[in-house]
Amino acid sequence: MNKARETERNRARRYRDRADECRRNAAETKDPQARAGLIQVAQAYDQMAEAIEDKLDDDTPPNSN
């Protein structure tokens, strides 16, 4: 894996980690508006991670068997 792809994979992983953190915080908060906001932020992080992962998957060369 080249350095740029590795960097992008790490970025996607960080976005997934941040999404998880937002969901944990949402589960702990009693304020319904804050909870909803945190869940929206988590979804946005997941979407960003998915976009990166999809792009990386699209760039994967086919197997040359």
N, CA and C atoms as a LAMMPS dump frame, in Angstrom:
ITEM: TIMESTEP
0
ITEM: NUMBER OF ATOMS
195
ITEM: BOX BOUNDS ff ff ff
-5.0000000000000000e+02 5.0000000000000000e+02
-5.0000000000000000e+02 5.0000000000000000e+02
-5.0000000000000000e+02 5.0000000000000000e+02
ITEM: ATOMS id mol type element x y z
1 1 1 N 0.863 -1.181 0
2 1 2 C 0 0 0
3 1 3 C 0.9 1.231 0
4 2 1 N 0.591 2.163 -0.872
5 2 2 C 1.446 3.345 -0.909
6 2 3 C 1.102 4.296 0.241
7 3 1 N 1.958 5.257 0.43
8 3 2 C 1.845 6.174 1.572
9 3 3 C 0.543 6.982 1.548
10 4 1 N 0.136 7.461 0.372
11 4 2 C -1.096 8.261 0.272
12 4 3 C -2.32 7.423 0.636
13 5 1 N -2.374 6.186 0.163
14 5 2 C -3.512 5.305 0.488
15 5 3 C -3.541 4.994 1.988
16 6 1 N -2.371 4.77 2.545
17 6 2 C -2.28 4.495 3.981
18 6 3 C -2.772 5.698 4.783
19 7 1 N -2.385 6.895 4.35
20 7 2 C -2.814 8.118 5.018
21 7 3 C -4.334 8.26 4.955
22 8 1 N -4.904 7.977 3.8
23 8 2 C -6.361 8.064 3.651
24 8 3 C -7.071 7.018 4.504
25 9 1 N -6.544 5.815 4.55
26 9 2 C -7.138 4.771 5.412
27 9 3 C -7.099 5.207 6.881
28 10 1 N -5.996 5.803 7.286
29 10 2 C -5.886 6.288 8.664
30 10 3 C -6.889 7.398 8.939
31 11 1 N -7.086 8.259 7.952
32 11 2 C -8.06 9.344 8.121
33 11 3 C -9.469 8.772 8.275
34 12 1 N -9.815 7.793 7.458
35 12 2 C -11.127 7.15 7.564
36 12 3 C -11.282 6.494 8.939
37 13 1 N -10.23 5.859 9.41
38 13 2 C -10.267 5.216 10.731
39 13 3 C -10.491 6.252 11.834
40 14 1 N -9.833 7.41 11.719
41 14 2 C -10.025 8.479 12.715
42 14 3 C -11.464 8.976 12.692
43 15 1 N -12.041 9.113 11.49
44 15 2 C -13.44 9.529 11.404
45 15 3 C -14.353 8.496 12.069
46 16 1 N -14.087 7.22 11.871
47 16 2 C -14.887 6.169 12.531
48 16 3 C -14.738 6.263 14.055
49 17 1 N -13.53 6.508 14.509
50 17 2 C -13.293 6.648 15.957
51 17 3 C -14.061 7.838 16.521
52 18 1 N -14.051 8.953 15.8
53 18 2 C -14.787 10.145 16.256
54 18 3 C -16.285 9.894 16.259
55 19 1 N -16.769 9.162 15.27
56 19 2 C -18.19 8.812 15.231
57 19 3 C -18.55 7.974 16.455
58 20 1 N -17.714 7.011 16.784
59 20 2 C -17.953 6.177 17.971
60 20 3 C -17.969 7.02 19.237
61 21 1 N -17.045 7.964 19.328
62 21 2 C -16.993 8.847 20.493
63 21 3 C -18.275 9.68 20.603
64 22 1 N -18.747 10.192 19.493
65 22 2 C -19.997 10.964 19.502
66 22 3 C -21.17 10.103 19.969
67 23 1 N -21.22 8.859 19.491
68 23 2 C -22.308 7.966 19.921
69 23 3 C -22.225 7.647 21.412
70 24 1 N -21.008 7.457 21.913
71 24 2 C -20.852 7.215 23.363
72 24 3 C -21.322 8.427 24.159
73 25 1 N -20.926 9.617 23.718
74 25 2 C -21.356 10.838 24.402
75 25 3 C -22.86 11.015 24.311
76 26 1 N -23.445 10.682 23.169
77 26 2 C -24.898 10.79 23.009
78 26 3 C -25.607 9.863 23.986
79 27 1 N -25.061 8.681 24.186
80 27 2 C -25.678 7.717 25.092
81 27 3 C -25.628 8.198 26.541
82 28 1 N -24.652 9.035 26.849
83 28 2 C -24.474 9.496 28.227
84 28 3 C -25.234 10.781 28.543
85 29 1 N -25.637 11.533 27.513
86 29 2 C -26.271 12.818 27.776
87 29 3 C -27.769 12.654 28.005
88 30 1 N -28.291 13.495 28.865
89 30 2 C -29.716 13.46 29.172
90 30 3 C -30.502 14.459 28.318
91 31 1 N -29.828 15.414 27.723
92 31 2 C -30.467 16.437 26.909
93 31 3 C -30.807 15.86 25.533
94 32 1 N -32.096 15.758 25.2
95 32 2 C -32.488 15.152 23.924
96 32 3 C -31.954 15.901 22.702
97 33 1 N -31.885 17.224 22.771
98 33 2 C -31.363 17.984 21.634
99 33 3 C -29.868 17.747 21.458
100 34 1 N -29.147 17.709 22.555
101 34 2 C -27.71 17.429 22.487
102 34 3 C -27.483 16.018 21.955
103 35 1 N -28.295 15.065 22.424
104 35 2 C -28.166 13.683 21.964
105 35 3 C -28.39 13.605 20.45
106 36 1 N -29.441 14.257 19.98
107 36 2 C -29.745 14.238 18.544
108 36 3 C -28.613 14.884 17.741
109 37 1 N -28.059 15.973 18.254
110 37 2 C -26.949 16.634 17.576
111 37 3 C -25.724 15.75 17.496
112 38 1 N -25.414 15.077 18.587
113 38 2 C -24.253 14.183 18.601
114 38 3 C -24.443 13.015 17.64
115 39 1 N -25.654 12.506 17.56
116 39 2 C -25.932 11.409 16.632
117 39 3 C -25.777 11.892 15.189
118 40 1 N -26.219 13.111 14.911
119 40 2 C -26.04 13.666 13.562
120 40 3 C -24.563 13.83 13.222
121 41 1 N -23.792 14.291 14.181
122 41 2 C -22.35 14.445 13.951
123 41 3 C -21.723 13.074 13.707
124 42 1 N -22.123 12.075 14.474
125 42 2 C -21.605 10.717 14.282
126 42 3 C -21.932 10.22 12.878
127 43 1 N -23.142 10.464 12.422
128 43 2 C -23.528 10.038 11.079
129 43 3 C -22.696 10.75 10.012
130 44 1 N -22.413 12.021 10.238
131 44 2 C -21.594 12.769 9.283
132 44 3 C -20.173 12.194 9.228
133 45 1 N -19.611 11.878 10.384
134 45 2 C -18.281 11.264 10.409
135 45 3 C -18.301 9.924 9.681
136 46 1 N -19.336 9.119 9.904
137 46 2 C -19.449 7.835 9.215
138 46 3 C -19.54 8.024 7.701
139 47 1 N -20.285 9.028 7.269
140 47 2 C -20.408 9.29 5.837
141 47 3 C -19.072 9.712 5.235
142 48 1 N -18.326 10.54 5.961
143 48 2 C -17.012 10.953 5.457
144 48 3 C -16.075 9.757 5.364
145 49 1 N -16.095 8.908 6.381
146 49 2 C -15.247 7.711 6.357
147 49 3 C -15.65 6.805 5.198
148 50 1 N -16.936 6.63 5.003
149 50 2 C -17.409 5.765 3.926
150 50 3 C -17.006 6.313 2.552
151 51 1 N -17.075 7.617 2.382
152 51 2 C -16.678 8.225 1.11
153 51 3 C -15.2 7.953 0.819
154 52 1 N -14.372 8.07 1.831
155 52 2 C -12.941 7.796 1.659
156 52 3 C -12.734 6.326 1.329
157 53 1 N -13.39 5.446 2.081
158 53 2 C -13.232 4.006 1.863
159 53 3 C -13.721 3.6 0.471
160 54 1 N -14.84 4.175 0.04
161 54 2 C -15.354 3.875 -1.3
162 54 3 C -14.359 4.314 -2.368
163 55 1 N -13.789 5.494 -2.19
164 55 2 C -12.809 6.013 -3.15
165 55 3 C -11.586 5.098 -3.192
166 56 1 N -11.133 4.656 -2.035
167 56 2 C -9.982 3.765 -1.996
168 56 3 C -10.309 2.436 -2.653
169 57 1 N -11.52 1.923 -2.426
170 57 2 C -11.926 0.666 -3.037
171 57 3 C -12.015 0.807 -4.56
172 58 1 N -12.506 1.962 -5.031
173 58 2 C -12.598 2.202 -6.474
174 58 3 C -11.224 2.273 -7.118
175 59 1 N -10.23 2.733 -6.354
176 59 2 C -8.874 2.892 -6.887
177 59 3 C -8.062 1.598 -6.841
178 60 1 N -8.619 0.544 -6.231
179 60 2 C -7.888 -0.701 -6.105
180 60 3 C -7.786 -1.38 -7.466
181 61 1 N -6.578 -1.665 -7.92
182 61 2 C -6.445 -2.319 -9.222
183 61 3 C -6.961 -3.748 -9.151
184 62 1 N -7.538 -4.248 -10.225
185 62 2 C -8.021 -5.635 -10.216
186 62 3 C -6.859 -6.603 -10.084
187 63 1 N -7.151 -7.783 -9.562
188 63 2 C -6.118 -8.825 -9.447
189 63 3 C -5.672 -9.241 -10.837
190 64 1 N -4.407 -9.422 -10.991
191 64 2 C -3.878 -9.827 -12.305
192 64 3 C -3.478 -11.29 -12.243
193 65 1 N -4.462 -12.157 -12.146
194 65 2 C -4.214 -13.601 -12.068
195 65 3 C -4.114 -14.206 -13.441
